[in-house]
Amino acid sequence: MAFRGVLRCTSFIRHFRCQYVHPSKSTVSRHISATPLNRTDVAIPSDDEDKPQFPGSKSAFTEKLEFLSPDLYDGIPVYRVMNRNGEVIDSSQDSGLDQDTIVKMYKTMTLLNTMDKILYESQRQGRISFYMTNYGEEGTHIGSAAALDPRDLIFGQYREAGVLLWRGFRLDDAMNQCYGNAADLGKGKQMPVHYGSKELNFYTISSPLATQMPHASGAAYAIKRAGMDICVVCYFGEGAASEGDAHAAFNFAATLDVPAIFFCRNNGYAISTPTKDQYRGDGIAIRGPAYGMTTIRVDGNDVFAVYNVVKEARRIAVEEQRPVLIEAMTYRVGHHSTSDDSSAYRSVDEVKYWDKEDHPIGRLRKYMTHKSYWDEDQEKQWKQECRRNVMQEFAKAEALKKPSPSEMMLDVYDSPSRNLERQMEEMKRHVEEYKEHYPVSKFEPMKD
Protein backbone atom coordinates (compact mmCIF):
# COMPACT_ATOMS: atom_id res chain seq x y z
CA MET A 1 0.00 0.00 0.00
CA ALA A 2 1.00 3.64 -0.29
CA PHE A 3 -0.09 7.07 0.87
CA ARG A 4 -0.12 10.22 -1.13
CA GLY A 5 -1.42 13.61 -0.13
CA VAL A 6 -1.89 17.12 -1.42
CA LEU A 7 -1.56 20.09 0.93
CA ARG A 8 -3.65 23.16 0.05
CA CYS A 9 -3.60 26.32 2.17
CA THR A 10 -5.95 29.29 2.09
CA SER A 11 -5.73 32.54 4.02
CA PHE A 12 -7.77 31.28 6.95
CA ILE A 13 -7.64 27.50 7.08
CA ARG A 14 -5.34 24.65 6.13
CA HIS A 15 -6.75 21.78 4.09
CA PHE A 16 -5.19 18.39 3.61
CA ARG A 17 -6.43 15.69 1.26
CA CYS A 18 -5.07 12.24 2.10
CA GLN A 19 -5.57 9.40 -0.36
CA TYR A 20 -5.17 5.78 0.63
CA VAL A 21 -4.22 3.60 -2.31
CA HIS A 22 -4.52 -0.19 -2.21
CA PRO A 23 -3.17 -2.23 -5.15
CA SER A 24 -6.34 -4.25 -5.49
CA LYS A 25 -8.91 -1.64 -4.50
CA SER A 26 -10.02 1.75 -5.62
CA THR A 27 -8.59 4.91 -4.13
CA VAL A 28 -10.22 6.12 -0.93
CA SER A 29 -10.02 9.87 -0.46
CA ARG A 30 -10.48 11.68 2.82
CA HIS A 31 -10.57 15.45 3.31
CA ILE A 32 -9.19 16.83 6.57
CA SER A 33 -9.58 20.42 7.69
CA ALA A 34 -7.39 21.86 10.42
CA THR A 35 -8.44 24.48 12.92
CA PRO A 36 -8.80 28.08 11.68
CA LEU A 37 -5.48 29.79 11.21
CA ASN A 38 -5.74 32.54 13.80
CA ARG A 39 -2.16 33.79 13.85
CA THR A 40 -1.99 35.78 17.06
CA ASP A 41 1.81 35.49 17.09
CA VAL A 42 2.21 37.70 14.00
CA ALA A 43 2.12 41.35 15.05
CA ILE A 44 0.41 43.97 12.93
CA PRO A 45 2.22 47.32 13.25
CA SER A 46 0.18 50.34 14.26
CA ASP A 47 0.53 53.69 12.49
CA ASP A 48 2.25 55.34 15.47
CA GLU A 49 4.72 52.51 16.10
CA ASP A 50 8.12 52.35 14.42
CA LYS A 51 9.38 49.02 15.72
CA PRO A 52 10.48 45.88 13.89
CA GLN A 53 7.54 43.57 13.34
CA PHE A 54 9.47 40.69 11.78
CA PRO A 55 8.25 37.38 13.19
CA GLY A 56 10.84 35.46 15.15
CA SER A 57 12.91 38.22 16.73
CA LYS A 58 12.82 40.60 19.68
CA SER A 59 14.57 43.78 18.71
CA ALA A 60 14.49 47.49 17.98
CA PHE A 61 15.68 49.47 14.98
CA THR A 62 19.12 51.08 14.99
CA GLU A 63 20.94 53.37 12.63
CA LYS A 64 24.38 52.27 13.83
CA LEU A 65 26.16 49.65 11.73
CA GLU A 66 27.54 47.42 14.45
CA PHE A 67 28.31 43.71 14.41
CA LEU A 68 28.05 41.66 17.58
CA SER A 69 31.42 40.49 18.82
CA PRO A 70 31.80 37.63 21.29
CA ASP A 71 34.60 39.55 23.01
CA LEU A 72 32.16 42.23 24.17
CA TYR A 73 30.41 39.89 26.59
CA ASP A 74 31.61 38.67 29.96
CA GLY A 75 31.43 34.93 30.55
CA ILE A 76 28.34 33.49 32.20
CA PRO A 77 29.08 33.29 35.96
CA VAL A 78 29.53 29.95 37.73
CA TYR A 79 27.13 29.49 40.65
CA ARG A 80 28.67 27.95 43.77
CA VAL A 81 27.83 27.40 47.44
CA MET A 82 31.15 26.20 48.86
CA ASN A 83 34.70 27.34 48.22
CA ARG A 84 37.47 24.81 47.63
CA ASN A 85 37.95 24.42 51.39
CA GLY A 86 34.40 23.19 51.88
CA GLU A 87 33.20 26.41 53.48
CA VAL A 88 29.75 27.81 52.67
CA ILE A 89 30.29 31.32 51.30
CA ASP A 90 26.77 32.74 51.67
CA SER A 91 24.62 31.13 54.35
CA SER A 92 21.45 32.06 52.44
CA GLN A 93 22.56 29.58 49.76
CA ASP A 94 23.07 26.67 52.15
CA SER A 95 21.25 23.64 50.77
CA GLY A 96 19.53 22.94 54.09
CA LEU A 97 20.19 19.22 53.78
CA ASP A 98 20.33 17.24 57.01
CA GLN A 99 23.36 15.31 58.26
CA ASP A 100 22.03 11.88 57.21
CA THR A 101 21.46 13.03 53.63
CA ILE A 102 24.89 14.65 53.41
CA VAL A 103 26.60 11.53 54.75
CA LYS A 104 24.63 9.46 52.25
CA MET A 105 25.87 11.76 49.48
CA TYR A 106 29.46 11.27 50.58
CA LYS A 107 29.11 7.51 50.91
CA THR A 108 27.51 7.17 47.47
CA MET A 109 30.23 9.29 45.86
CA THR A 110 33.00 7.26 47.48
CA LEU A 111 31.23 3.97 46.72
CA LEU A 112 31.13 4.96 43.06
CA ASN A 113 34.80 5.87 43.21
CA THR A 114 35.69 2.49 44.74
CA MET A 115 33.60 0.58 42.20
CA ASP A 116 35.33 2.50 39.41
CA LYS A 117 38.79 1.55 40.66
CA ILE A 118 37.99 -2.15 40.90
CA LEU A 119 36.17 -2.43 37.57
CA TYR A 120 38.83 -0.37 35.80
CA GLU A 121 41.52 -2.74 37.07
CA SER A 122 39.40 -5.75 36.14
CA GLN A 123 39.32 -4.52 32.54
CA ARG A 124 43.08 -4.06 32.58
CA GLN A 125 43.34 -7.70 33.71
CA GLY A 126 41.12 -8.84 30.83
CA ARG A 127 38.21 -9.84 33.05
CA ILE A 128 35.71 -7.45 31.41
CA SER A 129 35.96 -5.97 27.93
CA PHE A 130 35.49 -2.25 28.56
CA TYR A 131 34.94 0.34 31.26
CA MET A 132 34.47 4.08 31.81
CA THR A 133 35.28 5.69 35.14
CA ASN A 134 33.53 8.66 36.74
CA TYR A 135 36.55 10.13 38.54
CA GLY A 136 36.13 13.84 39.25
CA GLU A 137 32.48 14.03 38.22
CA GLU A 138 30.85 12.41 41.23
CA GLY A 139 29.44 15.74 42.42
CA THR A 140 27.42 16.22 39.26
CA HIS A 141 25.85 12.77 39.67
CA ILE A 142 24.92 12.84 43.32
CA GLY A 143 24.04 16.52 43.60
CA SER A 144 21.61 16.27 40.70
CA ALA A 145 20.14 12.87 41.59
CA ALA A 146 19.39 13.97 45.17
CA ALA A 147 17.33 16.93 43.91
CA LEU A 148 15.08 14.86 41.65
CA ASP A 149 11.86 12.95 42.21
CA PRO A 150 12.39 9.16 41.81
CA ARG A 151 9.58 9.23 39.23
CA ASP A 152 11.47 11.64 36.97
CA LEU A 153 12.71 10.01 33.79
CA ILE A 154 16.48 9.90 33.24
CA PHE A 155 18.18 9.79 29.85
CA GLY A 156 21.90 9.29 30.47
CA GLN A 157 24.91 9.43 28.18
CA TYR A 158 27.39 6.94 29.67
CA ARG A 159 29.05 8.60 32.65
CA GLU A 160 26.14 8.86 35.11
CA ALA A 161 26.47 5.68 37.16
CA GLY A 162 26.21 7.68 40.38
CA VAL A 163 22.68 8.78 39.48
CA LEU A 164 21.66 5.13 39.36
CA LEU A 165 23.43 4.27 42.61
CA TRP A 166 21.60 7.11 44.36
CA ARG A 167 18.27 5.82 43.07
CA GLY A 168 18.90 2.33 44.40
CA PHE A 169 20.81 0.52 41.65
CA ARG A 170 22.65 -2.19 43.56
CA LEU A 171 26.32 -3.06 43.23
CA ASP A 172 25.40 -6.48 41.87
CA ASP A 173 23.23 -4.81 39.19
CA ALA A 174 26.26 -2.83 38.02
CA MET A 175 28.65 -5.77 38.22
CA ASN A 176 26.29 -8.13 36.41
CA GLN A 177 25.85 -5.60 33.61
CA CYS A 178 29.59 -5.07 33.19
CA TYR A 179 30.16 -8.82 33.09
CA GLY A 180 27.16 -9.40 30.83
CA ASN A 181 26.25 -12.51 32.81
CA ALA A 182 22.98 -14.39 33.18
CA ALA A 183 21.79 -12.02 35.93
CA ASP A 184 22.35 -8.91 33.80
CA LEU A 185 19.11 -6.97 33.34
CA GLY A 186 20.11 -6.44 29.70
CA LYS A 187 20.81 -10.16 29.18
CA GLY A 188 24.37 -9.52 28.05
CA LYS A 189 23.30 -7.62 24.93
CA GLN A 190 25.00 -4.33 25.77
CA MET A 191 28.57 -3.12 26.23
CA PRO A 192 29.74 -2.68 29.83
CA VAL A 193 28.57 0.52 31.61
CA HIS A 194 25.50 0.71 29.34
CA TYR A 195 23.16 0.55 32.29
CA GLY A 196 19.40 0.80 32.31
CA SER A 197 16.60 0.22 34.79
CA LYS A 198 12.89 0.34 34.11
CA GLU A 199 12.23 0.12 37.85
CA LEU A 200 14.37 3.23 38.52
CA ASN A 201 13.10 5.18 35.48
CA PHE A 202 16.55 5.22 33.87
CA TYR A 203 16.48 4.61 30.13
CA THR A 204 19.14 2.23 28.85
CA ILE A 205 22.29 3.98 27.67
CA SER A 206 23.09 4.00 23.97
CA SER A 207 26.66 4.20 22.65
CA PRO A 208 26.23 6.84 19.90
CA LEU A 209 26.59 10.36 21.24
CA ALA A 210 23.51 12.55 21.77
CA THR A 211 20.91 10.06 20.52
CA GLN A 212 19.26 10.28 23.94
CA MET A 213 18.65 14.01 23.60
CA PRO A 214 15.79 14.09 21.03
CA HIS A 215 14.32 11.09 22.85
CA ALA A 216 14.32 13.15 26.05
CA SER A 217 12.52 16.04 24.36
CA GLY A 218 9.92 13.66 23.00
CA ALA A 219 9.42 11.96 26.35
CA ALA A 220 9.03 15.34 28.04
CA TYR A 221 6.42 16.36 25.47
CA ALA A 222 4.52 13.13 26.16
CA ILE A 223 4.64 13.88 29.89
CA LYS A 224 3.28 17.35 29.24
CA ARG A 225 0.43 15.99 27.11
CA ALA A 226 -0.38 13.46 29.83
CA GLY A 227 -0.52 16.18 32.50
CA MET A 228 1.97 14.44 34.79
CA ASP A 229 3.79 16.29 37.58
CA ILE A 230 7.25 14.96 36.72
CA CYS A 231 10.04 15.97 34.37
CA VAL A 232 12.71 14.47 32.14
CA VAL A 233 16.41 14.90 32.88
CA CYS A 234 18.86 14.46 30.02
CA TYR A 235 22.59 14.18 30.76
CA PHE A 236 25.19 14.85 28.07
CA GLY A 237 28.75 16.07 27.68
CA GLU A 238 30.06 19.21 26.01
CA GLY A 239 31.30 17.07 23.12
CA ALA A 240 27.83 15.63 22.54
CA ALA A 241 26.53 19.21 22.35
CA SER A 242 28.27 19.48 18.98
CA GLU A 243 26.04 16.77 17.53
CA GLY A 244 23.04 17.74 15.42
CA ASP A 245 20.78 15.77 17.76
CA ALA A 246 21.61 18.23 20.55
CA HIS A 247 20.41 21.21 18.52
CA ALA A 248 17.25 19.42 17.44
CA ALA A 249 16.52 18.45 21.06
CA PHE A 250 17.03 21.99 22.36
CA ASN A 251 14.81 23.49 19.69
CA PHE A 252 11.98 21.00 20.09
CA ALA A 253 12.07 21.34 23.87
CA ALA A 254 11.98 25.13 23.77
CA THR A 255 9.34 25.58 21.08
CA LEU A 256 7.07 22.95 22.65
CA ASP A 257 7.67 24.22 26.22
CA VAL A 258 8.37 20.78 27.64
CA PRO A 259 9.30 19.90 31.25
CA ALA A 260 12.90 18.89 30.55
CA ILE A 261 16.23 19.55 32.23
CA PHE A 262 19.25 19.34 29.96
CA PHE A 263 22.25 18.70 32.20
CA CYS A 264 25.61 19.23 30.49
CA ARG A 265 28.68 17.76 32.18
CA ASN A 266 31.39 20.02 30.79
CA ASN A 267 34.45 18.07 31.93
CA GLY A 268 37.00 19.73 29.66
CA TYR A 269 37.56 16.94 27.14
CA ALA A 270 35.54 15.03 24.56
CA ILE A 271 37.80 11.98 24.52
CA SER A 272 41.00 13.73 23.38
CA THR A 273 39.38 16.93 22.09
CA PRO A 274 39.78 19.84 24.54
CA THR A 275 37.10 22.50 24.84
CA LYS A 276 39.24 25.03 22.95
CA ASP A 277 38.88 22.83 19.87
CA GLN A 278 35.28 21.85 20.58
CA TYR A 279 33.72 25.33 20.53
CA ARG A 280 34.75 28.97 20.31
CA GLY A 281 31.97 30.58 22.36
CA ASP A 282 31.40 30.75 26.10
CA GLY A 283 30.75 27.09 26.71
CA ILE A 284 27.40 25.35 26.34
CA ALA A 285 25.30 27.60 28.62
CA ILE A 286 25.53 30.48 26.15
CA ARG A 287 23.39 28.45 23.73
CA GLY A 288 20.44 28.30 26.11
CA PRO A 289 19.16 31.86 25.62
CA ALA A 290 19.59 31.48 21.86
CA TYR A 291 17.12 28.61 21.93
CA GLY A 292 14.85 30.39 24.38
CA MET A 293 15.69 28.24 27.38
CA THR A 294 16.19 29.28 30.99
CA THR A 295 19.89 28.65 31.66
CA ILE A 296 22.44 28.52 34.45
CA ARG A 297 26.09 27.54 34.89
CA VAL A 298 27.15 25.76 38.08
CA ASP A 299 30.32 24.51 39.76
CA GLY A 300 29.99 20.79 39.16
CA ASN A 301 32.54 20.02 41.87
CA ASP A 302 30.28 21.63 44.49
CA VAL A 303 27.66 19.01 45.29
CA PHE A 304 25.47 21.51 47.17
CA ALA A 305 25.50 24.01 44.31
CA VAL A 306 24.48 21.25 41.89
CA TYR A 307 21.72 20.19 44.28
CA ASN A 308 20.33 23.74 44.59
CA VAL A 309 20.42 24.33 40.85
CA VAL A 310 18.72 21.07 39.90
CA LYS A 311 16.10 21.47 42.62
CA GLU A 312 15.11 24.88 41.24
CA ALA A 313 15.37 23.70 37.64
CA ARG A 314 12.97 20.88 38.43
CA ARG A 315 10.51 23.35 39.95
CA ILE A 316 10.65 25.47 36.79
CA ALA A 317 10.26 22.46 34.53
CA VAL A 318 7.31 20.96 36.41
CA GLU A 319 5.44 24.04 37.62
CA GLU A 320 6.11 26.38 34.71
CA GLN A 321 6.28 23.67 32.02
CA ARG A 322 9.40 24.85 30.26
CA PRO A 323 12.89 23.46 29.69
CA VAL A 324 16.05 24.40 31.56
CA LEU A 325 19.67 24.11 30.46
CA ILE A 326 22.32 23.50 33.13
CA GLU A 327 26.03 23.55 32.40
CA ALA A 328 28.00 21.91 35.20
CA MET A 329 31.68 22.85 35.04
CA THR A 330 33.81 19.93 36.19
CA TYR A 331 36.89 17.94 35.18
CA ARG A 332 37.36 14.38 33.95
CA VAL A 333 40.20 13.10 36.15
CA GLY A 334 40.28 9.62 34.59
CA HIS A 335 40.90 8.54 31.03
CA HIS A 336 37.91 8.81 28.71
CA SER A 337 37.61 5.03 28.82
CA THR A 338 39.82 1.96 28.98
CA SER A 339 40.42 2.49 25.26
CA ASP A 340 42.03 5.88 25.93
CA ASP A 341 45.40 7.10 27.22
CA SER A 342 44.88 10.72 28.26
CA SER A 343 48.59 11.26 28.93
CA ALA A 344 48.94 11.67 25.18
CA TYR A 345 47.01 14.94 25.18
CA ARG A 346 47.20 16.45 28.70
CA SER A 347 49.85 16.81 31.37
CA VAL A 348 50.16 14.80 34.55
CA ASP A 349 50.36 18.03 36.56
CA GLU A 350 47.01 19.19 35.16
CA VAL A 351 45.29 15.97 36.21
CA LYS A 352 47.03 16.00 39.59
CA TYR A 353 45.73 19.48 40.37
CA TRP A 354 42.09 18.55 39.82
CA ASP A 355 42.46 15.24 41.62
CA LYS A 356 44.13 16.69 44.71
CA GLU A 357 43.10 20.36 44.91
CA ASP A 358 39.60 20.65 43.48
CA HIS A 359 37.90 17.27 43.69
CA PRO A 360 34.17 17.06 44.59
CA ILE A 361 34.73 14.26 47.10
CA GLY A 362 37.55 16.13 48.81
CA ARG A 363 35.52 19.32 49.02
CA LEU A 364 32.50 17.58 50.55
CA ARG A 365 34.69 15.76 53.03
CA LYS A 366 36.19 19.08 54.18
CA TYR A 367 32.66 20.44 54.69
CA MET A 368 31.68 17.37 56.72
CA THR A 369 34.83 17.68 58.84
CA HIS A 370 34.05 21.34 59.58
CA LYS A 371 30.57 20.27 60.68
CA SER A 372 31.87 17.32 62.74
CA TYR A 373 29.85 14.94 60.54
CA TRP A 374 32.92 12.85 59.67
CA ASP A 375 36.30 11.97 61.12
CA GLU A 376 39.37 9.87 60.34
CA ASP A 377 38.08 6.78 62.11
CA GLN A 378 34.82 6.87 60.13
CA GLU A 379 36.78 7.40 56.93
CA LYS A 380 39.02 4.40 57.56
CA GLN A 381 36.11 2.16 58.54
CA TRP A 382 34.00 3.21 55.54
CA LYS A 383 36.84 2.66 53.07
CA GLN A 384 37.29 -0.89 54.34
CA GLU A 385 33.56 -1.62 54.29
CA CYS A 386 33.13 -0.05 50.89
CA ARG A 387 35.91 -2.04 49.26
CA ARG A 388 34.74 -5.26 50.92
CA ASN A 389 31.19 -4.80 49.60
CA VAL A 390 32.39 -4.05 46.07
CA MET A 391 34.76 -7.03 46.01
CA GLN A 392 32.05 -9.40 47.26
CA GLU A 393 29.66 -8.43 44.47
CA PHE A 394 32.52 -8.45 41.99
CA ALA A 395 33.36 -12.07 42.86
CA LYS A 396 29.72 -13.14 42.64
CA ALA A 397 29.24 -11.53 39.22
CA GLU A 398 32.41 -13.07 37.85
CA ALA A 399 31.33 -16.54 38.95
CA LEU A 400 27.99 -16.45 37.14
CA LYS A 401 27.61 -17.97 33.71
CA LYS A 402 26.89 -16.00 30.57
CA PRO A 403 23.28 -15.90 29.28
CA SER A 404 22.04 -18.69 27.07
CA PRO A 405 23.07 -18.16 23.41
CA SER A 406 19.36 -18.47 22.64
CA GLU A 407 18.86 -15.02 24.19
CA MET A 408 20.46 -13.28 21.24
CA MET A 409 17.53 -14.32 19.06
CA LEU A 410 14.92 -13.01 21.50
CA ASP A 411 13.48 -9.57 22.31
CA VAL A 412 13.66 -8.35 18.71
CA TYR A 413 9.99 -9.19 18.17
CA ASP A 414 7.17 -9.97 20.57
CA SER A 415 7.55 -13.57 19.42
CA PRO A 416 10.38 -14.82 17.15
CA SER A 417 9.71 -14.78 13.43
CA ARG A 418 9.98 -17.97 11.37
CA ASN A 419 13.29 -16.74 10.01
CA LEU A 420 14.68 -16.28 13.52
CA GLU A 421 13.37 -19.68 14.57
CA ARG A 422 15.21 -21.28 11.63
CA GLN A 423 18.40 -19.47 12.61
CA MET A 424 17.97 -20.64 16.20
CA GLU A 425 17.69 -24.28 15.13
CA GLU A 426 20.67 -23.94 12.83
CA MET A 427 22.75 -22.46 15.65
CA LYS A 428 21.77 -25.26 18.03
CA ARG A 429 22.76 -27.95 15.51
CA HIS A 430 26.03 -26.21 14.74
CA VAL A 431 27.05 -25.78 18.39
CA GLU A 432 26.06 -29.35 19.21
CA GLU A 433 28.15 -30.68 16.33
CA TYR A 434 31.21 -28.54 17.07
CA LYS A 435 30.83 -27.99 20.81
CA GLU A 436 34.49 -28.81 21.44
CA HIS A 437 35.31 -25.51 19.73
CA TYR A 438 33.00 -23.40 21.90
CA PRO A 439 33.18 -22.60 25.66
CA VAL A 440 29.65 -23.95 26.18
CA SER A 441 30.32 -24.69 29.86
CA LYS A 442 30.55 -20.93 30.53
CA PHE A 443 27.03 -20.30 29.19
CA GLU A 444 23.56 -21.13 30.36
CA PRO A 445 22.08 -24.01 28.33
CA MET A 446 20.24 -23.46 25.07
CA LYS A 447 16.51 -22.91 25.41
CA ASP A 448 14.05 -25.21 23.70
N, C-alpha and C positions, 0 to 999 in steps of 0.2 A: 504494500500500500504506500501511498505518498500523500503529502499535504501540499497545497499551494494556496497562496492568499494574495489578495490585492488590498493595499492600504490606501484609503481615500480620505483626505481631510478637508473640512470646510472651515469657515471662520469661527463657528461656534461649537462644533461637535466633531469628534473623530468617528469614522466608520471603518469597520474591518469586515471584509467578506472572506470567509474561510471555506474552502472547498475540499471535501474528503473524496478521494478518488480510489476506488477499488478495482483491480484488474478485471473482475468478472461482473461488476455491477455498474450501474449508471452513477454519474457524479451527484453527490448530495451537497447542496449549497446552503450555508447558514450565514445570516447577516447579523453582525454584532454591533451594537452602538454603545460607545463609552459614555461616561457622564459628560454633561456640558462643560465646555472648556472655559471656565471662568478664571482667567489668569489674573489673580490678585497680586502676584509677585512682580508683575511688569508695571512700573510706575508711569503715569502719564504726567508730563511736566505741566505746571500751571504757567500762566502768562507772566506772573511776577517772580518766577523762580528761575535762576540761572545756575542750575546745578547739573552735573552729569546724570543722565537717566539711563545709562547703558546697563542692561541686565547683567548681573554677575559681578559687580564691583561696588565697593564702598569708597567713594572718593569725592574730591572737589576739583574744580578747574584751577589751573595755574598758568601763568604766563612766563614762568621761569623754566628754561630748558635744563633740567637737572636729572641725571641718572642716579639711581640708587646704588650705593657702594656698600659692600659688606663690611668694610673697615669703619663705617660711620656708627656702627652699632656695638654697644658693649655686649659681652657674652651673657647668656641667660644665667642668673645666679643659681648656686647649688644650695638647696635647703639642707640644713643639718640641725641636730639637737645636741649631740655631744661633740667635744673636741677630741683630738687624738689620744688624750689622756683619760678618756671615759668620763669627763665632767660635763654635766648639763650646763649649757651656756645661758639659756633663758628659761627660768623655771616655768613660765607660762606655756612652754612647748614640751614640757615633760609628758611622756606618753600616758602616765597614770596607771601603768600596768603593775599588778601586785607581784610580790616576791616569787610566788610559786610559778607564775607565768614566765617571769624573767629567767628563772632557773631552768624551766623547761626549754626556753629558747636556747640557752647556752648548751644544755645537754644535747639537744637535737643538732645544733651546729657542730659540736665536737663529735657526735656519733657519726654524722655524715663524713666528717674529716677522717675519722678512723676507718670507716667502711671504704672510703676512697683509697687510702693507703694500702689496705689489704688486697682489694680487687685490682688495683694498679699493678702491684707486685705479682699477683696471680697471673695476670696477662703476660708480664715479662718472663714468667716461668713456663709459659705455654699452656696454662691450665684453662684459660678462657681466650677467646679470639680477639677481643677488642675491649677498650674501656675509655671513658672520659671522666676526668676528675672535676671537682667543683671548687678546688682550692682558691680561696680569696673572694669567692662570691656567695659564701654562706649567708651573709647578712641580707642579701637581696631575696633569697629563698624564704628564710624564716620570718623576716620582718613583714614580707608581703602575705605569706600564707596565714600568719596569725591575725591579720586584719580582715580576712575574708570569711564569708559564711560557708560552711561545709557544702552547701547546696550549689554554690557558684561553680560554673563550668570552667575547667582549666584546659587551655590548649598550650602545651609546652613545645619547646624547640628540641633540646636534648641535654641541657645542663640545668635542670630544675628538680633534681632528685630530692632536695631538701623540702620542697613543697609537698611532695608525696609523703615523706617521713612525718612531717607535721600533721598531715591529715590521717595518719594511721597506717600507712604502708609499712608492713613489717620487714624486718631484716631478711627473713626467709623469702619473702616475695621478691625482694631485690636480687638476692643471691640466685634464686631459682631462675629468674629472668636472664641474668647474665650467663648462667650455665646452660640455659635452654633445655632444662631437664623436663621430666614428665610432670613435675608439679608447677611448671611455668604457666602463668595465666594465659600467655600467648602461644602455648604449645610448641615452643621452640622455633616459631616461624619468623622471629625478628632478630636483628642484631642485638648484642648486649647494649644495655642502658636505654633501650627503646621501650620504656615502661608504659603501662596503661592500666587503668582501673575503673571499671564501670561503677563499682561500689563507691569509690571516692570521687567520682565525677571528674576524672582526669583522662582526657582523650589520649589514645595511644600515639606515641611519638612517631613521626615520619622522618626518614633521613633527609630528603631534599629540603633545602632551606626555604623558609617562608611559606610553604604550602599550607601551614596551619592558620595563616593570617586571614585569608578570605573565608576559610571555614569558620573562624571565630566571628567574623562580621555577620555571616549568615546565621549562625547559631544565636547571636545576640538579637538579630532581627526577628527570628522565630520566637524568642523569649518575650520580646516586646509585643508581638502579635498575640501571644498567649496570655498577656497580662500578668506575668509572673514577677515576683518581687526579688529576683536574683539578677546576677550579671555574669558576663563572660570575661575571663582574664586571659589574655594572650601574651605569652612570653616570647621574646625574640632578641637576637643580638644586633649590634650596630652593622655587622656585615650583612645580615639578612635584610636589613632596611634598604639595601641597594637593589634588592630583587623587585621585579615588577609586581609580584603578588602583594608586597608591602604597600605600594602606592594604591593598588586597587582596593585593598582592605581598608586603608585609611579613608579613602574617598567614599566608599559605600557606607562605612560606619558613620561618617559625618553627615552625609546627605540624607541618610535614613534615620538619623538621631537614635542610634541603638545603644543599649546599656552595656558598653564594652570598655574594658581597661586594657590598653596596649602598654605592656611593660617591657621597655628596652633595657637589656643588660649591656651597657656600653663598657666592655672590659678591656678596651685598648687594642685588641687584635682580632681580626677575622682569619683564623688559622695563622698564616704568616704575614698577612696584610695589616700594617698599622693604620690607625685612624687617619693619619696625614695623607695616606694614599687611598683611603676609602671614601672620604668626602672633603670638600673644601670649606663648607659652611660651619656654623657653630653647632656641631653635633647633630643629634636626631631631634631634640626637643624643638629646634627652630622650625621644623616642618609642621608641627602641630597647628599653629595659628594659620599657616597657609592652607591647611585643609579644613579649617574651621573647628578645630578641636581644642578643648580646654587642656592646658599643658603645664607640666612642672618638671624641674630637674632636681634630683635628690642625691645626697651622698649615699651611695649603695653600701658603703662600709660602716654606716651608722644604722644599726638595726632598728633603733627607735624612730629615726627620721623616716625610714622606709615604712615602718608600721603606720605612723601618722599620715603619711602621704597616701598610702593605699586605702586606709580607713576612710579618709575624706573623698578620695576618688570613687570608692564604692558608693558612698552616699550620693554623690553627683550622678553616677551612672544609674542607680536604682531609682532615686527620688526625682531626678530631673530628666531622666531618660535621654542621656546624651553621652557620647564617648569621651574618654580621657586618655591622654598620652603622658606616660611617665618615662623619663630617661634617668636610669640609676647609674651613676658614675662609679665604677669599680675597677678591679684589675684582676686579670686571669693569671694567678700565680703559677699554675701548672702548665704543662704542655697542652696544646689544643686537644690532643688525644694520644693514644699509644702509637699512633702512626706518625706522630710529629716529634721533631727535636727543636724546641724553641731556642736553644742556644745558637742556632744558625742565624737568627735574625734579631736577637736582643741580648743585652749584656747580663751577666750573672749579678752584677751590682744592682741593676735595675730591679730584677726579681727579688733580690735579697731585701731591698728597701721596703717593698710592699708586703713582703712576708713577715718582716720583723717590726717595722715601724708603723704601718697603717693597715693592719689586718682586722677584719670585722670581729673575729673571735677574740683577739687580744684586746680590742677596745671594749667589748662587752665585759670581758673578765675584769678589766680595770674598774669599770663602773660597779660591778658586783662587789669587788674588794672594798671600794670606797664606802659602799652601803653595808658592809659586813654580811653580805649574802653568801660569800664564798671565801674559802681559805685554802692554804696549801694542803692540808690533810684531806679535805674534800676533793681537791683536784687530783691528788695522787690516787685516792680510792676510786674516783669516777673513771680515771684513765684505765685502771686495771679492769674494772667491771665492764667498761665499754669494749675494750679489746677482747675480753673473754667472750662476751655476747656475740660479737661479730665473728670471731673464730669458730664458735660453736655452730652458728648457722652456715658458715662457709663450709665446714666439714660435712654437714648434713647435705647441703646442696650438691657438693662434689660427689657424694656417694650415690646419689639417685641416678637411675638410668635415664637415657634420652627417651623422648616420646616415641610411640610406635611409628614406623615409617608410613603406616596407613594414614596418619594424620595429615600428611602433606597433600592428600587428595581431597580432604574434607574442608568445609567452611567456605568454599568458593560459591557453592549454590546451597539452597535450602536442603536439597537432597542431590547426591551425585548424579551427573548426567550419564547416559549410556557410554559415552566416550571415556569419561573418567573411570567408570566401572571396568571397562576393558583394559585401561591402563593399569588399574589396580591389580587385576588378575595377572596381567603380564609381569608386573613387578614381583608379585608373590612367587610366580613360577621361576623367574630368573634368580631371585635371591635363594630360593630353596635349592636350585640346581648348582649354584656357585657360592653357597654360604661360607665355604672355607676362605673366600676372598673378602668377606665383609665382617665387620665387628658386631655381629648380630647379638652377642651376649651383652653388649652395652646398651641395647635398645629394648623397650617394651615389645612384647610379641605383636605380630601382625593381627589386625582385627579381621574377623570373618565378614 
